[in-house]
Amino acid sequence: MKLNIQTKDSNYPIVFNNSFQNLQVLFEEIRLVGNKICIITDDNVDPLYGDMLENELINISPRIIKYSITPGEEAKTLDTVHKIYSYCLSNQFDRQSVIVALGGGIVGDIAGFVAATYMRGIKFIQIPTTLLSQNDSSVGGKVGVNFQKYKNMIGAFYQPQLVYMNTSVLETLSDKEFASGMSEVIKHGLIRDRDFYNYLIDNANLIRAIDHDTISYMNHRSCSIKGDIVSKDEKEGSIRKYLNFGHTIGHAIETLSNFRYLHGEAVALGMIAACHISFQRNMLSKLELNSIVNTLKLYNLPVVLESLSSEDIYKQLFYDKKVSNNKIIFILLNGIGDCVEANDVRKEEILEGIEFIKRGA
């Protein structure tokens, strides 16, 4: 199965499979045979899939090197990027060389930022190994690192040549990581496609069991929604902001909890808070609000926020990239499957939304 992403300046395929077996053919199709390759991965993924990937690519590259980072947000820094630059230079990587990201969202963000900036930009491939990265960070071209206490503050928009999704790698995810990925999938249904949202409810048992046909369809539909938005607005000038649904409060929770909440868990809580604001504005019915909370529960996502101050979360919002002229931009639901941008959400509304998730939605 294949999906094509077309932006103003790029055109690349997302390929859905249940193995790595046709990677060589795809590299030949996009004319990357004969290039040096640096696989950027992490210490969790490398033992599982590093050698497997290298064996698939060994016949098409004169030299394959690998750089493995420490897993976790702590590695998502300019210091890590600096070390990868040095490693590539010491191995005589040039402008024809290729970066391959093998891992979750952190690996993909770092590898993409290296590719975007090394020698002013070299080609790179995304091979996401988590459900979250398959449905979120690997699609759309946002790459970058954290800076001090600010998430994704240094980065670029830089599209890959190929995104390759192997659903079999999801079998090695923890239940917690899988649930985190489902948060972004559910988000796509909530902002754009009510039928897809209902599909996620109706097929929850097959999805949680990682039935490959069901997961492939789910990923394809989820990425189609994101891809359609990105194709129309690559650099977040208008409708791409819709993809930030749940992220405004979610990023604050993620940061203030020192990443105790995984990204998708924090976004789930942020979505509920945004839904409560939508409900208070009569944009979302009580029935719809309850349905959303229950769907997040269905996929083992948190619906209760623990141990964080509402006022601290509110203050943290002003450090977010989505603040414009000191106004916090929220994405709110206008019913399930539709959303709007709002820059007039009052402090009282925001605090009520945060208190809603602190009480337990």
Secondary structure, DSSP 8 states (H G I E B T S, - for coil): -EEEEE-SS-EEEEEEESSSTTHHHHHHHTT-TT--EEEEEETTTIIIIIHHHHHHHTTT-S-EEEEEE-SSGGG-SHHHHHHHHHHHHHTT--TT-EEEEEESHHHHHHHHHHHHHGGG--EEEEEE-SHHHHHTTTSS-EEEEEETTEEEEEEEE---SEEEEEGGGGGGS-HHHHHHHHHHHHHHHHHH-HHHHHHHHHTHHHHHTT-HHHHHHHHHHHHHHHHHHHHH-TTSSSGGGGGGTTHHHHHHHHHHTTT-S-HHHHHHHHHHHHHHHHHHTTSS-HHHHHHHHHHHHHTT---S--S--HHHHHHHGGGSTTEETTEE-EEEESSTT-EEEES---HHHHHHHHHHHHH--
